[in-house]
Amino acid sequence: MVDLSNSSTMSIPAMEISRSPLLPMAPADANATESKNTTDVLDLWRLKKEIPAPFVWPQQDTHPSSTTKELDVPVVDVGSALRDAAGMRHAASQVASACASHGFFQVTGHGVDPALARAALDGAADFFRLPLATKQRARRVPGTVIGYASAHVDRFAAKLPWKETLSFGHHHHHHHDGAGGGNSHLVEDYFTSNLGGSFKHLGEVYQKYCEAMEEVSLAIMEVLGVSLGLGRGYYRDFFADGSSIMRCNYYPSCPEPERTLGTGPHCDPTALTILLQDGAVDGLQVLVDGAWRSVRPKPGELVVNIGDTFMALSNGRYKSCLHRAVVHREQERRSLAYFLCPRHDRLVRPPPSPSPAPAPRLYPDFTWADLMRFTQRHYRADTRTLDAFARWLGPQSCSDPPSTNGPAKAQEIV
C-alpha cells in the first residue's frame, strides 16, 4: 500500500500479483515478419567477442569506470517530511543542497509496496525475454516516446545504446479540485490493445506501479516547493494534472563493455526522474566535478534526479546533471524509470522573482509538448539542449530573452 502522508489519501487495493511469469511466454512465430534492422540488433545480444561499429562510443564518453567512486547523495525520508514540520525542514534542506550541485538524491519512506515493485521488475524481465515478433507488436512509432525500442535503431545510426526499452504513458489522477481524472485504465489498456488480452495482468501491475510513482513524485514536489520557499502546494498543483512517462530498461551483458554504453551521457528533459534499480547490479553513473560517480542500488530506496524542465521551472537554481548507464561483460541489468511531466499544454516558467531585484530569466517560456517535439524530431544529444531549444523556439516565445551562456547539458532519454 502506498501511504506517503500517513493518512488515507491514497491506497492501492489488496494486490493479487503472481510472482513469475507475469507474461504469456509464447513460442517464436516462424512465419512472423520482423524489420531487418531490429533483427540484426537483437542478434547482437548473442555476440561473444566484439560489438559492431554502430555501438562503439567515443572514448571520452566511455572512459574506464572500474575505479568509479560512489556518489555521496542524501537519503531523504519523504514519509517523515509529509508527517511533521521538522521532517519537512530536514528533507527540504537535504534536497536543496543536492539540487544546487548535481540534482541527485535517494528517497525512503515512500510507502511503495515491495511486492508491487518486485512484480514490476519481474514483469520487465519477462517482457524482454519474449520473442521479437511479440515485442514488435508494441514497437515505437518514430517521432513518439511510446512503445518498444531496441537500441534506438529507429532514430539513430551511430552511437547506439546497448539496451532495449518499453515506454508507455500515464495520466495523473490528482487534479486541483481533488477529483480523479483522465483514463484510470490507460496503462492497462495500452498493454491489452498493443500486445493482446493475455497481457492484461501485466498492464494491471504497471497501472498500479504508475499510480504509486505518481504519488511519490507529487510528494517529492511538495519537498522541492518548500526547499525553494514556495510552499508545499506550488509544484504539486503544477504537476497534478500531468501526463508522465514510464520506461522499462533492459541492458544485456556485453562482450566489450568498455567500448559502448547502455545509455549515453545525457540530462533528462523531463521534470523529475524516479528510478528503481533491480538487485545489486550497478550501472547508473553521474558526472560530478569532472569525474563519473556511481549511484548503486540499495534495497528499498528510489533514486531521484532533477530534469531540464524543472531546472527551467526553478530558473536554474536547481540543476539537471549529466548521467549515463554502463553495461557489464557477464551481468545483465534492469531498471524502471518514471519521468514526471507536466500537462502537455501547460506553460513552463519560473515563479516571479521577488522585488526589488528580480533574477534575470535564463530560459524562455515553453510547453512540455514543444520540448518533447524538439527532442524527438529535431535534436539529438549534445552539450546545449536548452540553449538549442530556446533558439528553435525563437525570441518571440518569451518576454525575457534566453540565456546565451546556459549550462552545458546533453539529452537522450526521451
Backbone torsions as a table, in degrees:
resi	resn	phi	psi	omega
1	MET	NA	139.7	177.3
2	VAL	-98.8	122.0	179.5
3	ASP	-149.0	88.1	-172.5
4	LEU	-78.0	-28.8	-172.6
5	SER	-103.4	7.5	-178.5
6	ASN	61.0	21.6	172.8
7	SER	-111.4	-144.7	176.2
8	SER	-133.4	37.8	-175.7
9	THR	-71.4	-25.8	-178.3
10	MET	-155.3	132.6	177.8
11	SER	-144.6	157.7	175.5
12	ILE	-105.3	130.4	179.1
13	PRO	-56.9	162.0	178.9
14	ALA	-50.8	130.5	-173.2
15	MET	-84.5	143.7	171.9
16	GLU	-125.7	70.5	-174.2
17	ILE	-107.9	117.5	173.4
18	SER	-76.0	155.3	-174.7
19	ARG	-73.7	-68.5	-176.1
20	SER	-164.6	142.4	1.6
21	PRO	-82.7	148.4	174.1
22	LEU	-87.9	-15.7	-172.2
23	LEU	-116.6	153.1	171.9
24	PRO	-70.3	116.8	-176.1
25	MET	-90.4	74.4	-176.6
26	ALA	-72.7	147.7	176.3
27	PRO	-69.4	156.6	179.0
28	ALA	-62.0	142.9	179.8
29	ASP	-92.3	112.1	-177.1
30	ALA	-66.1	-21.9	-178.3
31	ASN	-94.8	-0.8	-176.9
32	ALA	-71.1	146.3	176.2
33	THR	-101.5	136.2	-179.0
34	GLU	-132.0	148.8	179.2
35	SER	-65.1	144.0	-178.7
36	LYS	-60.4	-43.7	-178.2
37	ASN	-58.6	-47.5	-176.1
38	THR	-66.8	-40.0	177.7
39	THR	-60.6	-44.4	179.4
40	ASP	-60.2	-43.3	-177.1
41	VAL	-66.4	-44.1	-178.5
42	LEU	-65.4	-29.3	176.0
43	ASP	-64.2	-23.0	-179.7
44	LEU	-62.1	-29.9	-178.4
45	TRP	-63.3	-16.2	-178.2
46	ARG	-97.9	-2.1	-179.6
47	LEU	-66.8	144.8	-175.9
48	LYS	-112.2	-18.7	-170.3
49	LYS	-118.7	-43.5	-175.2
50	GLU	-149.6	162.5	180.0
51	ILE	-104.6	150.6	178.7
52	PRO	-68.9	160.2	-175.4
53	ALA	-56.7	-40.2	-178.3
54	PRO	-60.7	-17.2	-179.1
55	PHE	-95.2	-2.3	-178.5
56	VAL	-82.7	128.6	-179.8
57	TRP	-104.5	156.1	176.0
58	PRO	-57.5	147.0	-175.6
59	GLN	-61.0	-32.5	-179.7
60	GLN	-66.3	-21.3	176.6
61	ASP	-87.3	-27.3	-171.4
62	THR	-115.8	18.0	-175.8
63	HIS	-54.2	148.4	-168.2
64	PRO	-51.4	141.3	-178.1
65	SER	-120.0	16.4	-175.9
66	SER	-65.1	-24.8	179.4
67	THR	-107.2	18.6	-178.1
68	THR	-61.2	129.2	177.5
69	LYS	-83.9	158.7	-179.7
70	GLU	-81.1	138.8	177.7
71	LEU	-74.7	132.4	178.4
72	ASP	-84.4	97.1	-179.2
73	VAL	-111.2	144.5	178.4
74	PRO	-69.3	149.4	174.7
75	VAL	-104.8	111.3	-172.2
76	VAL	-99.5	123.5	177.2
77	ASP	-88.0	96.2	-176.3
78	VAL	-68.9	-37.4	179.0
79	GLY	-59.4	-43.4	177.7
80	SER	-64.9	-37.9	179.8
81	ALA	-61.3	-37.6	-177.6
82	LEU	-84.2	-14.2	-178.0
83	ARG	-85.5	-36.6	-175.5
84	ASP	-151.4	162.7	-174.4
85	ALA	-65.7	-38.3	179.6
86	ALA	-63.8	-42.8	177.5
87	GLY	-62.6	-38.9	178.8
88	MET	-67.1	-42.3	179.4
89	ARG	-61.3	-42.1	-179.9
90	HIS	-66.1	-44.9	-179.4
91	ALA	-64.8	-41.6	179.9
92	ALA	-63.2	-38.4	177.7
93	SER	-65.5	-40.4	180.0
94	GLN	-63.5	-48.8	-176.5
95	VAL	-71.2	-31.7	177.9
96	ALA	-61.9	-42.9	179.5
97	SER	-65.8	-45.5	-178.2
98	ALA	-67.3	-43.3	-172.9
99	CYS	-75.8	-19.9	175.7
100	ALA	-78.6	-14.3	-178.5
101	SER	-111.8	-62.1	-176.4
102	HIS	-129.2	-10.5	173.2
103	GLY	79.2	13.2	-178.9
104	PHE	-115.3	138.8	171.0
105	PHE	-154.8	166.9	177.0
106	GLN	-112.0	153.0	-173.9
107	VAL	-124.1	131.1	169.8
108	THR	-121.1	178.7	-179.8
109	GLY	64.2	21.1	-176.4
110	HIS	-80.6	-18.4	176.3
111	GLY	77.6	8.0	179.7
112	VAL	-70.7	127.7	-179.2
113	ASP	-59.4	121.8	179.0
114	PRO	-57.4	-33.0	178.7
115	ALA	-66.3	-35.8	177.7
116	LEU	-68.7	-44.1	178.2
117	ALA	-60.8	-43.2	179.8
118	ARG	-64.6	-40.6	179.7
119	ALA	-64.9	-38.1	179.5
120	ALA	-67.5	-40.5	176.7
121	LEU	-67.0	-42.9	178.5
122	ASP	-64.2	-37.6	178.7
123	GLY	-62.9	-38.9	177.0
124	ALA	-65.3	-42.7	178.7
125	ALA	-59.4	-44.2	-179.5
126	ASP	-67.1	-39.8	-179.3
127	PHE	-61.2	-47.6	-175.6
128	PHE	-71.0	-12.3	173.6
129	ARG	-87.0	-5.9	-179.4
130	LEU	-67.4	157.7	173.9
131	PRO	-58.8	148.7	-178.2
132	LEU	-57.0	-40.3	-178.4
133	ALA	-58.9	-35.1	178.6
134	THR	-72.2	-46.5	179.6
135	LYS	-62.0	-33.6	-177.9
136	GLN	-67.5	-14.9	174.6
137	ARG	-60.1	-27.2	-178.1
138	ALA	-108.6	22.7	-174.2
139	ARG	-61.4	147.5	-176.4
140	ARG	-71.1	136.0	173.5
141	VAL	-81.4	127.9	-179.1
142	PRO	-53.9	138.6	-178.4
143	GLY	91.1	-2.4	177.8
144	THR	-120.4	171.3	178.7
145	VAL	-105.6	-3.3	-171.3
146	ILE	-100.0	134.6	173.3
147	GLY	125.6	-176.5	-180.0
148	TYR	-89.1	136.9	177.7
149	ALA	-141.2	142.0	176.6
150	SER	-115.1	110.5	175.9
151	ALA	58.3	19.3	178.6
152	HIS	55.3	32.4	-179.6
153	VAL	-68.2	-15.7	176.6
154	ASP	-77.3	-10.8	-176.8
155	ARG	-118.0	-36.4	-169.8
156	PHE	-129.1	158.4	178.5
157	ALA	-114.3	-11.6	-178.9
158	ALA	-141.0	166.4	-177.3
159	LYS	48.6	50.5	-179.2
160	LEU	-76.3	141.2	176.6
161	PRO	-80.1	144.0	-178.3
162	TRP	-85.6	75.2	-176.0
163	LYS	-165.4	165.6	167.3
164	GLU	-120.9	150.6	178.8
165	THR	-138.2	154.1	169.3
166	LEU	-132.4	121.2	-176.2
167	SER	-123.5	144.4	177.1
168	PHE	-152.6	159.3	-175.1
169	GLY	-92.2	158.3	176.7
170	HIS	-140.2	121.7	176.4
171	HIS	-88.0	130.8	-178.5
172	HIS	-68.3	150.8	180.0
173	HIS	-103.1	-12.9	-173.8
174	HIS	-92.8	99.3	179.2
175	HIS	-97.3	169.2	-176.3
176	HIS	-61.4	-29.8	-179.0
177	ASP	-87.5	5.4	177.4
178	GLY	83.4	-4.4	-177.8
179	ALA	-90.2	148.3	175.2
180	GLY	-69.6	154.4	-178.4
181	GLY	-150.7	174.9	177.5
182	GLY	72.7	-168.7	179.7
183	ASN	-88.8	110.3	-176.3
184	SER	-72.5	-7.0	179.6
185	HIS	-121.1	26.2	-174.1
186	LEU	-58.6	-46.2	-177.5
187	VAL	-67.8	-46.9	178.0
188	GLU	-57.3	-43.3	-179.9
189	ASP	-65.2	-33.5	178.5
190	TYR	-60.8	-45.5	-177.6
191	PHE	-66.9	-44.3	-177.6
192	THR	-71.2	-36.4	-177.5
193	SER	-75.1	-30.9	-177.9
194	ASN	-96.2	-33.2	-174.8
195	LEU	-111.0	-18.3	177.9
196	GLY	116.5	161.7	-176.8
197	GLY	-60.9	-26.0	179.8
198	SER	-69.7	-9.7	177.9
199	PHE	-97.6	11.0	-177.6
200	LYS	-59.7	-42.1	-177.6
201	HIS	-63.2	-42.5	178.0
202	LEU	-62.8	-40.0	176.3
203	GLY	-60.4	-38.6	177.6
204	GLU	-64.7	-40.3	178.3
205	VAL	-60.5	-48.1	-177.7
206	TYR	-72.9	-27.8	173.1
207	GLN	-60.9	-47.1	178.8
208	LYS	-66.0	-39.5	-179.4
209	TYR	-65.0	-42.9	178.4
210	CYS	-63.2	-39.3	177.6
211	GLU	-63.7	-38.3	177.0
212	ALA	-65.8	-43.6	179.5
213	MET	-66.1	-35.3	175.9
214	GLU	-59.6	-45.9	-179.7
215	GLU	-63.9	-42.0	178.2
216	VAL	-63.1	-45.3	-176.5
217	SER	-64.5	-38.9	178.9
218	LEU	-69.9	-33.1	174.9
219	ALA	-65.2	-41.8	177.6
220	ILE	-63.1	-36.1	177.4
221	MET	-63.5	-32.0	174.4
222	GLU	-62.7	-44.7	179.0
223	VAL	-63.9	-43.3	178.7
224	LEU	-62.2	-39.8	178.3
225	GLY	-62.0	-44.9	177.8
226	VAL	-63.5	-40.4	-177.3
227	SER	-64.8	-25.6	179.6
228	LEU	-99.0	7.4	177.1
229	GLY	76.3	22.0	-176.5
230	LEU	-106.6	-5.7	-179.0
231	GLY	89.2	166.9	-173.8
232	ARG	-68.3	-31.4	-170.8
233	GLY	-90.0	-14.3	-169.6
234	TYR	-60.8	-57.5	-178.1
235	TYR	-79.3	-31.4	176.6
236	ARG	-58.2	-45.5	179.2
237	ASP	-65.3	-36.3	-178.6
238	PHE	-60.7	-37.8	-175.8
239	PHE	-101.3	0.3	-171.9
240	ALA	-62.0	-31.8	-179.5
241	ASP	-108.7	29.5	-177.9
242	GLY	-76.9	-178.2	177.8
243	SER	-139.1	102.5	-170.6
244	SER	-94.8	177.2	-176.9
245	ILE	-123.7	132.8	175.8
246	MET	-110.3	133.4	-179.3
247	ARG	-133.6	130.3	171.9
248	CYS	-99.5	128.4	-178.3
249	ASN	-114.0	138.6	174.8
250	TYR	-131.2	123.4	180.0
251	TYR	-115.2	101.6	-180.0
252	PRO	-66.8	162.2	171.6
253	SER	-61.8	153.1	-170.0
254	CYS	-134.3	134.2	-178.0
255	PRO	-69.6	-23.3	179.7
256	GLU	-135.8	70.1	-175.5
257	PRO	-63.9	-22.2	-178.6
258	GLU	-76.1	-8.0	-177.3
259	ARG	-110.0	-3.8	-176.6
260	THR	-140.4	-179.1	179.0
261	LEU	-139.6	149.9	173.0
262	GLY	-74.1	-38.0	171.8
263	THR	-145.1	131.6	-177.5
264	GLY	-72.9	167.1	178.7
265	PRO	-57.9	129.0	-174.8
266	HIS	-162.3	163.6	165.8
267	CYS	-113.9	142.1	179.8
268	ASP	-73.0	131.1	179.2
269	PRO	-75.7	-15.1	-177.4
270	THR	-75.4	-173.7	-176.7
271	ALA	-85.6	-42.2	-174.3
272	LEU	-151.1	141.5	175.9
273	THR	-119.7	131.3	174.1
274	ILE	-116.1	117.4	-172.9
275	LEU	-113.8	129.8	171.3
276	LEU	-108.1	117.7	179.3
277	GLN	-98.0	143.9	-174.0
278	ASP	-93.6	123.6	171.4
279	GLY	66.7	-147.6	-174.8
280	ALA	-105.8	9.5	-178.2
281	VAL	-85.2	113.7	-179.1
282	ASP	-84.2	166.0	179.3
283	GLY	-174.0	-31.7	-179.5
284	LEU	-72.8	129.9	177.4
285	GLN	-134.8	144.1	-176.5
286	VAL	-121.8	137.9	179.2
287	LEU	-89.3	113.0	-179.6
288	VAL	-131.3	125.2	179.8
289	ASP	53.3	40.9	175.0
290	GLY	78.9	5.1	-179.0
291	ALA	-129.8	144.9	177.1
292	TRP	-80.1	132.5	179.0
293	ARG	-123.7	136.6	-177.9
294	SER	-86.6	149.6	171.7
295	VAL	-118.1	98.9	-170.3
296	ARG	-81.8	150.1	177.4
297	PRO	-63.7	138.2	176.2
298	LYS	-134.1	130.8	-176.2
299	PRO	-54.6	130.9	175.1
300	GLY	80.5	-2.2	-178.3
301	GLU	-108.2	144.7	175.3
302	LEU	-109.1	138.7	177.0
303	VAL	-91.3	131.8	-178.1
304	VAL	-124.0	138.4	172.7
305	ASN	-142.3	151.1	178.8
306	ILE	-77.8	143.0	175.9
307	GLY	-111.0	175.8	-176.1
308	ASP	-60.1	-36.5	-179.2
309	THR	-62.2	-41.7	178.6
310	PHE	-74.1	-31.6	175.0
311	MET	-59.2	-40.9	176.6
312	ALA	-67.3	-39.9	178.6
313	LEU	-61.8	-31.6	179.6
314	SER	-95.0	8.8	-178.9
315	ASN	54.0	38.6	174.5
316	GLY	84.9	-0.5	179.4
317	ARG	-66.7	-37.0	177.5
318	TYR	-108.2	141.2	-167.2
319	LYS	-106.4	138.1	162.7
320	SER	-91.3	139.0	-168.4
321	CYS	-122.5	145.9	176.5
322	LEU	-62.0	132.2	173.7
323	HIS	-146.4	166.0	-176.4
324	ARG	-150.9	172.4	173.6
325	ALA	-125.6	128.0	176.0
326	VAL	-98.8	162.1	-179.9
327	VAL	-117.9	171.3	-173.2
328	HIS	-125.9	154.7	-178.6
329	ARG	-71.7	-39.3	-174.3
330	GLU	-110.4	-20.4	-172.6
331	GLN	-111.6	139.1	169.4
332	GLU	-91.0	164.1	-177.4
333	ARG	-143.4	144.5	176.0
334	ARG	-129.1	150.7	173.3
335	SER	-153.0	159.9	177.2
336	LEU	-121.9	125.0	-178.9
337	ALA	-118.7	126.9	175.5
338	TYR	-110.0	118.8	-177.0
339	PHE	-103.4	111.3	179.4
340	LEU	-75.7	128.6	-179.5
341	CYS	-131.3	149.2	172.5
342	PRO	-77.3	173.7	172.6
343	ARG	-58.3	144.1	-170.8
344	HIS	-57.3	-35.7	-175.2
345	ASP	-98.6	7.2	-179.0
346	ARG	-77.3	135.9	-179.1
347	LEU	-74.5	126.1	178.4
348	VAL	-95.5	111.0	175.8
349	ARG	-155.9	147.9	-178.7
350	PRO	-71.2	159.2	175.5
351	PRO	-65.5	155.8	180.0
352	PRO	-58.8	139.7	176.4
353	SER	-75.5	146.0	179.4
354	PRO	-66.0	144.1	175.4
355	SER	-77.4	161.8	8.0
356	PRO	-93.9	1.7	-175.8
357	ALA	-124.9	76.0	-179.7
358	PRO	-65.3	142.7	178.4
359	ALA	-70.4	140.6	178.2
360	PRO	-65.1	145.1	178.7
361	ARG	-73.0	133.3	179.3
362	LEU	-93.5	-26.1	-174.5
363	TYR	-135.8	151.4	178.3
364	PRO	-76.4	165.8	170.5
365	ASP	-64.5	145.1	174.4
366	PHE	-157.4	167.1	171.9
367	THR	-106.4	155.4	177.5
368	TRP	-61.8	-34.2	178.3
369	ALA	-60.0	-40.7	179.5
370	ASP	-66.5	-44.3	-179.5
371	LEU	-65.3	-40.4	178.8
372	MET	-65.2	-42.1	178.8
373	ARG	-61.5	-41.9	-179.7
374	PHE	-62.4	-45.9	-176.8
375	THR	-74.8	-22.2	179.5
376	GLN	-87.4	-35.2	-168.3
377	ARG	-115.3	-15.8	-171.1
378	HIS	-126.8	-8.9	-165.2
379	TYR	-153.7	130.4	171.8
380	ARG	-107.6	167.1	-175.2
381	ALA	-49.9	127.0	162.5
382	ASP	-147.0	-155.3	-170.0
383	THR	-97.7	1.4	-174.4
384	ARG	-141.6	58.7	-174.8
385	THR	-59.7	-53.8	-176.1
386	LEU	-66.6	-36.6	177.1
387	ASP	-64.4	-44.2	178.6
388	ALA	-64.2	-39.0	177.6
389	PHE	-63.0	-42.2	178.8
390	ALA	-61.2	-40.7	178.0
391	ARG	-66.6	-37.3	179.0
392	TRP	-64.9	-39.1	178.3
393	LEU	-66.7	-37.8	-177.1
394	GLY	92.6	156.0	-175.1
395	PRO	-66.4	-21.8	-178.3
396	GLN	-71.9	-7.0	-176.3
397	SER	-77.5	-10.7	-176.7
398	CYS	-155.8	145.6	178.7
399	SER	-69.7	-21.9	177.7
400	ASP	-103.0	131.7	-178.6
401	PRO	-68.5	145.3	176.9
402	PRO	-67.4	154.2	178.3
403	SER	-68.9	143.0	173.1
404	THR	-99.3	1.3	179.5
405	ASN	-128.2	44.0	-177.3
406	GLY	-70.3	171.6	-178.2
407	PRO	-68.3	146.2	179.3
408	ALA	-77.1	118.9	-177.6
409	LYS	-139.0	162.0	170.8
410	ALA	-128.1	171.8	-174.1
411	GLN	-156.5	127.6	-178.9
412	GLU	-136.1	-31.0	-156.9
413	ILE	-66.2	-29.0	-176.4
414	VAL	-112.2	NA	NA
